[in-house]
Amino acid sequence: QVQLVESGGDSVQAGGSLRLSCAASGGTYSSKCMGWFRQAPGKEREGVALRSVGTGRTYYADSVKGRFTISQDNNMVYLQMNNLRPEDTAMYYCASTSAGIGCYWNPTDFRYWGQGTQVTVSS
């Protein structure tokens, strides 16, 4: 059973930076894609950044391109967030796909989810 535990969320001012971490355990070797999603109150969960485990290729939502970077070091997945904006305020979730599922933006493709970490950006 894959387990994902996020950390690093905090309250920051606009223009600030945060690095979110996700510790993965329990058989993540079969996951094809690791991703970060976020969900703000009253809004649907949206994909922020994806990383193909096999190729290392990364994908970003248009709203975060040039500001966010996803990376992986063994069983740790990171999301470096720079130049944060108030609209980045949300609960951020780490997620991984099960074996055979590649990197796509559909949250239903991701079988395993962490509990989330809150990011709040004030203007």
C-alpha positions, 0 to 999 in steps of 0.5 A: 500500500502506497503512502504519501505524506506532505509537508511544508505548507505555510502562510506567506506573503505574495512574492514569497517562496515555499517548498513542499515535500512529499515522502512516498513509501510502500511500493511506489516503484511501480508508479508511473507518475507523481503529481501535485494537485491543489484545491481551493475552497469551493473549487475543483481539484486541479493539477499543478505539476506532474513528473513522469517517473520513468523519463523525468519529463515534467508538466505544469499548469499554465498558471504556475509555469515559470514559478513552480518546479517539481522534482524527485529524489528517490522517494521524496517528491518536491514542489518548489514554489516561487513568486507566490500569488494570493490565487495560489492559496489552496490545500496542496496534495501529492499523488501517484498513479498505480502501475501502468498509468502515465502522466495525465491531468485527470485526478481520477488517474491517481490512485494514491493521495496524501492528506494535504498541506495548506498553502496560504498566500496573503497580498 
